[in-house]
């Protein structure tokens, strides 16, 4: 029962270390991704939570008025995704379409493994082949240079796409407000949009494009004027924050949660250490004669140290394998559920942050094992051993 208790407590402690390590690396990746956006004079639009959106309250001309104002007075970076289409592919996955303009592409170029960068200088005509980037999961069905004829969800009419580049596997995009939250683009199509494309698109794309739109090289007064234009035309209240303000909002709840996890993990590991040392001392005191005989016939403290390290090594290995299997099941489950947003490539779908977290668990277990075993031996050496014990 003591062994089972130690095993379960270690598992819980290892799980918390795993969560904290993976989340921390994901946050670090999010910070790196947002470096170019976190510049002086850049503001990110955000729909006020108390603003009710009624799609029937405005029309195409109202939204177009906002974009005309944006074009005349701002340099803006637009990116919106999540437009789901049924595009045939080898894995029978639903495909997400994402749209970005040239300014956003300059800020965050999606890395490609094959092909060329996106081209935004095209004429919006019926026979135009719009160059696109596609995710790794679609590359076998639609190789480089192939064309795709499809009803575009943003334009709501048939268009022809030409595969100009293949994204690197596990290319992702982090959330502006939750840097540890990511969306993967292994089963996505990234379309370049220019002013002509936006003007011909539906309200759906134009409206979603306003959410999280990035205004570049401007001032607080100008973005507040834009907020008034949006309020007058759409009846929606938008807030505009710098990425640093988004960081502050994120840090407020993230690091407080991380501190709680750290305190719980420390408490669990202290309990494990105390329980392990106590159980070993109790066992030795209950079997003092047998322990003494073993010492006299060849058992040394160095051999005892190896036995303890082997015992805890087995416990740590079991816990590590459990964490690996749970993570692998979670990643593989995205494939089984056809959840293209979170599907990743790798051994059982594990990505870099997963392996980093498992490594962090392994290192923490090594440190914990050394502390537990050395404290146990230090206490055991204090147990009086003599011939009188046998008598």
GUMAR-397875 format. One line per field, with one value per residue (C-alpha): x, y, z; residue in three letters. Coordinates in steps of 0.2 Angstrom, whole numbers, always signed. Layout:
<banus>
u [X, ...]
v [Y, ...]
w [Z, ...]
residuo [ALA, ...]
</banus>
This chain:
<banus>
u [+0, +14, +22, +6, +3, +21, +18, +1, +9, +24, +12, +2, +18, +25, +9, +9, +28, +23, +9, +19, +34, +24, +13, +29, +37, +21, +20, +38, +34, +19, +30, +42, +28, +21, +38, +35, +17, +23, +29, +26, +12, +3, -14, -25, -44, -55, -74, -80, -87, -103, -106, -120, -118, -133, -129, -146, -143, -131, -128, -113, -112, -110, -95, -88, -88, -77, -64, -64, -60, -46, -39, -39, -31, -23, -9, -17, -13, -28, -28, -44, -46, -58, -69, -72, -74, -76, -60, -56, -40, -31, -36, -54, -51, -61, -51, -49, -47, -37, -35, -22, -16, +1, +5, +1, +11, +26, +23, +21, +27, +21, +36, +36, +45, +43, +38, +38, +31, +14, +10, -2, -1, -15, -30, -47, -55, -65, -50, -37, -28, -25, -8, -10, -1, -7, -3, +7, -8, -15, +2, +0, -18, -13, +6, +15, +9, -8, -24, -40, -57, -68, -83, -74, -83, -77, -82, -97, -93, -81, -63, -47, -32, -15, -3, +12, +19, +18, +19, +31, +23, +15, +15, +5, -3, -4, -19, -15, -23, -18, -1, -1, -16, -11, -20, -11, -12, -7, -24, -27, -26, -19, -26, -18, -30, -28, -40, -50, -52, -59, -71, -78, -79, -95, -99, -93, -75, -75, -83, -72, -57, -61, -59, -40, -35, -18, -17, +1, +11, -3, -8, -21, -31, -33, -38, -51, -58, -59, -69, -81, -83, -86, -99, -108, -109, -110, -116, -102, -90, -72, -57, -40, -25, -6, +1, +10, -7, -12, +3, -1, -19, -12, +2, -11, -20, -6, +8, -4, -10, +8, +12, -2, +4, +22, +16, +5, +19, +32, +20, +17, +36, +39, +25, +33, +50, +44, +33, +47, +60, +48, +42, +60, +65, +49, +53, +71, +66, +53, +66, +81, +88, +87, +94, +109, +112, +113, +125, +136, +136, +140, +127, +135, +128, +134, +124, +109, +110, +110, +95, +85, +90, +84, +68, +64, +70, +57, +43, +49, +50, +32, +26, +35, +27, +10, +12, +19, +4, -8, -1, +0, -18, -23, -13, -19, -37, -36, -33, -47, -59, -54, -50, -39, -36, -26, -19, +0, +14, +27, +29, +11, +8, +19, +27, +42, +34, +28, +45, +52, +39, +43, +62, +58, +49, +64, +76, +64, +63, +82, +83, +69, +77, +94, +86, +75, +88, +102, +91, +85, +103, +108, +94, +97, +115, +109, +100, +111, +118, +128, +129, +117, +103, +105, +105]
v [+0, +12, +8, +11, +27, +33, +28, +38, +53, +53, +51, +66, +77, +71, +76, +94, +95, +90, +102, +117, +113, +110, +126, +136, +131, +135, +152, +155, +150, +162, +177, +174, +173, +190, +199, +208, +213, +219, +236, +254, +261, +243, +240, +224, +226, +216, +215, +222, +207, +217, +222, +211, +207, +206, +201, +207, +225, +230, +226, +225, +243, +246, +234, +241, +258, +252, +244, +260, +270, +257, +258, +277, +280, +264, +252, +236, +217, +205, +187, +176, +157, +144, +143, +125, +117, +99, +97, +78, +72, +56, +57, +62, +78, +94, +108, +125, +140, +155, +172, +185, +201, +206, +216, +201, +190, +202, +200, +182, +172, +154, +143, +132, +116, +117, +130, +149, +162, +169, +182, +196, +205, +196, +202, +196, +189, +173, +164, +169, +155, +162, +156, +147, +138, +121, +110, +95, +84, +89, +89, +71, +74, +92, +92, +107, +116, +107, +117, +116, +121, +124, +135, +148, +150, +169, +173, +161, +157, +145, +150, +141, +139, +135, +126, +138, +131, +117, +122, +114, +101, +107, +126, +134, +151, +157, +166, +185, +184, +166, +163, +145, +141, +136, +131, +119, +121, +103, +103, +121, +131, +149, +161, +178, +192, +210, +225, +218, +201, +209, +221, +206, +195, +191, +200, +184, +187, +205, +205, +191, +200, +215, +204, +204, +215, +223, +242, +247, +263, +273, +281, +279, +294, +287, +270, +277, +287, +270, +263, +277, +273, +255, +260, +271, +259, +242, +246, +236, +242, +238, +240, +242, +236, +235, +217, +222, +226, +208, +201, +210, +203, +185, +186, +191, +174, +163, +166, +165, +148, +143, +148, +137, +122, +125, +125, +109, +100, +105, +99, +83, +79, +83, +71, +58, +61, +60, +44, +35, +39, +34, +18, +13, +16, +7, -8, -9, -7, -21, -32, -27, -44, -49, -32, -35, -52, -46, -33, -46, -57, -45, -31, -14, +3, +5, -10, -4, +13, +3, -6, +10, +18, +3, +3, +21, +20, +7, +19, +34, +23, +17, +35, +42, +28, +32, +51, +46, +35, +48, +61, +49, +45, +63, +67, +52, +55, +71, +60, +48, +63, +71, +87, +95, +111, +101, +87, +86, +75, +66, +49, +46, +64, +71, +88, +97, +104, +86, +79, +94, +91, +73, +77, +90, +76, +64, +77, +81, +63, +61, +75, +68, +51, +57, +67, +53, +39, +50, +55, +37, +31, +45, +40, +21, +24, +31, +15, +6, -11, -23, -41, -37, -36, -54, -59]
w [+0, +4, -13, -22, -12, -17, -35, -36, -28, -39, -54, -49, -45, -62, -71, -64, -69, -86, -88, -81, -92, -108, -105, -101, -118, -127, -119, -124, -142, -141, -135, -149, -162, -156, -156, -172, -167, -150, -157, -153, -163, -165, -159, -159, -161, -149, -149, -132, -122, -118, -136, -143, -162, -172, -190, -196, -190, -203, -222, -234, -237, -218, -217, -233, -226, -211, -223, -234, -219, -214, -232, -232, -215, -208, -212, -206, -205, -207, -203, -200, -201, -196, -212, -214, -231, -237, -247, -252, -245, -240, -222, -224, -214, -214, -221, -213, -224, -218, -226, -223, -231, -236, -220, -209, -220, -217, -198, -198, -213, -212, -214, -230, -233, -252, -265, -265, -254, -257, -270, -267, -283, -293, -302, -295, -311, -315, -323, -310, -301, -283, -276, -259, -246, -240, -224, -224, -222, -239, -249, -256, -262, -269, -273, -277, -293, -293, -295, -284, -290, -275, -269, -258, -241, -240, -258, -259, -277, -286, -288, -293, -282, -286, -274, -273, -257, -244, -226, -214, -203, -187, -192, -179, -174, -156, -148, -145, -127, -122, -128, -123, -135, -152, -168, -181, -200, -206, -214, -219, -235, -233, -245, -249, -249, -257, -257, -272, -264, -248, -257, -266, -251, -240, -224, -215, -220, -218, -201, -194, -202, -190, -175, -170, -184, -181, -184, -188, -185, -178, -162, -148, -154, -172, -166, -155, -170, -180, -165, -167, -186, -182, -169, -181, -195, -186, -169, -161, -148, -151, -139, -145, -135, -138, -137, -121, -113, -120, -111, -95, -96, -99, -86, -73, -73, -81, -68, -53, -60, -62, -44, -38, -48, -41, -23, -25, -34, -20, -7, -16, -18, +1, +5, -6, +1, +19, +16, +7, +21, +35, +26, +24, +42, +48, +38, +44, +62, +60, +51, +61, +64, +45, +40, +53, +46, +28, +34, +42, +27, +13, +11, +11, +11, -7, -12, -2, -12, -28, -23, -18, -34, -44, -35, -37, -55, -59, -51, -61, -77, -74, -71, -87, -97, -91, -95, -112, -116, -110, -121, -136, -133, -133, -149, -158, -152, -163, -178, -174, -170, -187, -177, -190, -179, -167, -178, -177, -185, -175, -165, -160, -164, -151, -155, -148, -132, -127, -128, -119, -105, -104, -102, -88, -79, -81, -74, -60, -56, -56, -44, -33, -33, -28, -13, -7, -8, +0, +14, +17, +18, +30, +41, +40, +44, +61, +65, +78, +71, +83, +88, +102, +90, +85, +104]
residuo [UNK, UNK, UNK, UNK, UNK, UNK, UNK, UNK, UNK, UNK, UNK, UNK, UNK, UNK, UNK, UNK, UNK, UNK, UNK, UNK, UNK, UNK, UNK, UNK, UNK, UNK, UNK, UNK, UNK, UNK, UNK, UNK, UNK, UNK, UNK, UNK, UNK, UNK, UNK, UNK, UNK, UNK, UNK, UNK, UNK, UNK, UNK, UNK, UNK, UNK, UNK, UNK, UNK, UNK, UNK, UNK, UNK, UNK, UNK, UNK, UNK, UNK, UNK, UNK, UNK, UNK, UNK, UNK, UNK, UNK, UNK, UNK, UNK, UNK, UNK, UNK, UNK, UNK, UNK, UNK, UNK, UNK, UNK, UNK, UNK, UNK, UNK, UNK, UNK, UNK, UNK, UNK, UNK, UNK, UNK, UNK, UNK, UNK, UNK, UNK, UNK, UNK, UNK, UNK, UNK, UNK, UNK, UNK, UNK, UNK, UNK, UNK, UNK, UNK, UNK, UNK, UNK, UNK, UNK, UNK, UNK, UNK, UNK, UNK, UNK, UNK, UNK, UNK, UNK, UNK, UNK, UNK, UNK, UNK, UNK, UNK, UNK, UNK, UNK, UNK, UNK, UNK, UNK, UNK, UNK, UNK, UNK, UNK, UNK, UNK, UNK, UNK, UNK, UNK, UNK, UNK, UNK, UNK, UNK, UNK, UNK, UNK, UNK, UNK, UNK, UNK, UNK, UNK, UNK, UNK, UNK, UNK, UNK, UNK, UNK, UNK, UNK, UNK, UNK, UNK, UNK, UNK, UNK, UNK, UNK, UNK, UNK, UNK, UNK, UNK, UNK, UNK, UNK, UNK, UNK, UNK, UNK, UNK, UNK, UNK, UNK, UNK, UNK, UNK, UNK, UNK, UNK, UNK, UNK, UNK, UNK, UNK, UNK, UNK, UNK, UNK, UNK, UNK, UNK, UNK, UNK, UNK, UNK, UNK, UNK, UNK, UNK, UNK, UNK, UNK, UNK, UNK, UNK, UNK, UNK, UNK, UNK, UNK, UNK, UNK, UNK, UNK, UNK, UNK, UNK, UNK, UNK, UNK, UNK, UNK, UNK, UNK, UNK, UNK, UNK, UNK, UNK, UNK, UNK, UNK, UNK, UNK, UNK, UNK, UNK, UNK, UNK, UNK, UNK, UNK, UNK, UNK, UNK, UNK, UNK, UNK, UNK, UNK, UNK, UNK, UNK, UNK, UNK, UNK, UNK, UNK, UNK, UNK, UNK, UNK, UNK, UNK, UNK, UNK, UNK, UNK, UNK, UNK, UNK, UNK, UNK, UNK, UNK, UNK, UNK, UNK, UNK, UNK, UNK, UNK, UNK, UNK, UNK, UNK, UNK, UNK, UNK, UNK, UNK, UNK, UNK, UNK, UNK, UNK, UNK, UNK, UNK, UNK, UNK, UNK, UNK, UNK, UNK, UNK, UNK, UNK, UNK, UNK, UNK, UNK, UNK, UNK, UNK, UNK, UNK, UNK, UNK, UNK, UNK, UNK, UNK, UNK, UNK, UNK, UNK, UNK, UNK, UNK, UNK, UNK, UNK, UNK, UNK, UNK, UNK, UNK, UNK, UNK, UNK, UNK, UNK, UNK, UNK, UNK, UNK, UNK, UNK, UNK, UNK, UNK, UNK, UNK, UNK, UNK, UNK, UNK, UNK, UNK, UNK, UNK, UNK]
</banus>
